[in-house]
Amino acid sequence: MAITLSNGKEVNLYSARFLHIYLLWKNQSKELGGFQNGEPFSSQRTNADTTMQGDFHSNVMFFDTEDETGTITLNTYPGTSTTDILFYMYHAQHDLMEDGPMTADDLFGLNIVNASTGEKITAEGCRLAGLPANQGNEAAYSLAWTVLVGYYQNTGNQPDDSMFS
């Protein structure tokens, strides 16, 4: 679904203008910006919540998985404050981390909210997988950061229908 503005421009409801990405670290929150226009992120759960299997007689059985991990890719422009923050977070997690058990300060969280559709992605226990590959050409100049997520949850709005109330 899309909205057509008075100037004739069509805006998709998943447009980056409606997306808000918040970094959660050390009991603080900061909204991130400076993403590649139109594709600030992509994300997915690692596995399906439910798997299906059939027995010898083709009777279907469903199994719920307990894997709640996921992956988020953040696409930033070089030279933006978000890129600087992610470089800092990478070095804090890989170079500056001390021996011993991990603490809450070693991990960060992300909340991604679509203000138009109400969809929300909650990502907790996050670590950057590594430094991004540099992609520099006339069509696309971005850094793709891979975030490994320990707890990944995606929610939407309550349906506006009496059947679901």
C-alpha positions as a printed Julia matrix, in Angstrom:
165×3 Matrix{Float64}:
   0.0     0.0    0.0
   1.19    3.52  -0.75
   0.1     7.11  -0.22
  -0.03    9.58  -3.12
   0.91   13.07  -1.98
  -0.6    16.28  -3.4
   2.51   16.84  -5.53
   1.93   13.47  -7.22
   4.78   11.68  -5.47
   3.93    8.19  -4.24
   5.32    7.21  -0.83
   5.44    3.57   0.23
   4.34    2.94   3.82
   7.65    1.18   4.4
   9.51    4.33   3.36
  12.52    5.17   5.49
  10.83    8.39   6.64
   8.53    6.36   8.91
  11.29    4.19  10.4
  12.89    5.03  13.72
  15.89    3.0   14.86
  16.98    3.34  18.48
  20.27    2.08  19.93
  19.96    0.94  23.56
  23.21    0.8   25.52
  24.21    1.39  29.15
  20.61    2.23  30.15
  20.43    4.98  27.53
  18.66    5.32  24.18
  19.73    7.17  21.04
  17.93    7.41  17.71
  20.21    6.54  14.8
  20.15    8.31  11.43
  22.31    8.58   8.32
  21.1     5.39   6.7
  21.03    4.57   3.03
  17.85    6.15   1.66
  15.07    3.63   1.18
  16.89    0.72   2.8
  18.15    1.57   6.28
  18.0    -2.03   7.46
  16.94   -5.58   6.76
  16.27   -8.22   9.4
  14.97  -11.71  10.03
  14.64  -14.43  12.64
  17.23  -17.18  12.43
  14.64  -19.98  12.27
  10.9   -20.32  11.91
   8.91  -20.34  15.17
   7.17  -23.56  14.15
   8.37  -26.49  12.07
   6.26  -29.25  10.55
   6.95  -32.95  10.19
   4.86  -35.87   8.95
   4.88  -39.4   10.31
   4.79  -42.65   8.31
   1.03  -42.27   7.73
   1.35  -38.6    6.63
  -0.14  -37.34   9.86
   1.14  -33.81  10.37
   2.9   -32.87  13.57
   3.95  -29.33  14.52
   6.91  -28.48  16.72
   7.61  -25.07  18.27
  11.24  -24.06  18.22
  12.9   -22.22  21.06
  15.39  -20.34  18.91
  14.67  -16.62  19.28
  17.85  -15.33  17.67
  18.05  -13.21  14.55
  20.16  -11.03  12.29
  19.85   -7.35  11.4
  21.8    -5.6    8.65
  22.19   -1.83   9.07
  23.11    0.1    5.91
  24.88    3.36   6.75
  26.61    6.09   4.78
  30.31    6.6    5.52
  31.0     9.75   7.52
  27.66    9.87   9.35
  27.29    9.9   13.13
  25.69    6.43  13.01
  28.71    5.03  11.16
  30.99    6.59  13.78
  28.85    5.07  16.57
  28.94    1.6   14.99
  32.72    1.75  14.55
  32.99    2.68  18.23
  30.62   -0.14  19.24
  32.6    -2.64  17.17
  35.88   -1.7   18.84
  34.24   -1.61  22.29
  32.94   -5.14  21.76
  36.04   -6.63  20.13
  39.14   -4.68  21.11
  38.31   -3.21  24.51
  36.4    -6.16  25.99
  38.17   -7.61  29.02
  38.62  -11.25  30.01
  35.84  -12.8   32.03
  32.09  -13.17  31.79
  30.2   -10.83  29.49
  28.25   -8.03  31.14
  25.23   -6.06  29.96
  27.6    -3.27  28.87
  29.25   -5.64  26.39
  25.96   -6.01  24.48
  23.52   -3.47  23.04
  19.9    -3.45  21.92
  17.99   -2.08  18.95
  14.35   -1.03  18.77
  13.08   -0.46  15.24
   9.66    1.18  14.95
   7.6     1.94  11.84
   5.53    4.97  12.89
   3.13    4.43   9.96
   2.3     0.75  10.31
   2.95    0.24  14.04
   5.35   -2.64  13.4
   8.1    -2.95  16.01
  11.25   -5.06  16.07
  12.85   -5.62  19.47
  16.45   -6.84  19.37
  18.29   -7.55  22.63
  21.71   -8.99  23.36
  23.29   -7.66  20.16
  26.87   -7.86  18.95
  28.4    -6.63  15.73
  29.66   -9.6   13.72
  32.57   -7.66  12.24
  33.56   -4.64  10.23
  31.46   -3.99   7.11
  32.66   -4.5    3.57
  33.21   -1.19   1.84
  30.97   -0.61  -1.13
  31.79    2.51  -3.07
  30.43    3.29  -6.52
  28.19    5.91  -8.11
  24.98    3.93  -7.55
  25.55    2.88  -3.94
  27.97    4.07  -1.33
  27.15    2.32   1.89
  28.46    0.17   4.69
  26.48   -2.97   5.56
  26.84   -3.78   9.28
  25.77   -7.26  10.39
  24.25   -7.34  13.88
  23.84  -10.73  15.59
  20.79  -10.69  17.86
  20.36  -12.9   20.94
  16.63  -12.17  21.32
  14.61  -11.09  18.25
  10.89  -10.28  18.43
   8.66   -8.7   15.8
   5.2    -7.34  16.69
   2.45   -5.42  14.91
  -0.72   -3.5   15.75
  -3.82   -5.03  17.33
  -6.26   -5.74  14.44
  -9.18   -3.3   14.19
 -11.75   -6.07  13.9
 -14.29   -7.31  16.44
 -13.29  -10.91  15.72
  -9.9   -10.32  17.38
 -10.95   -8.21  20.36
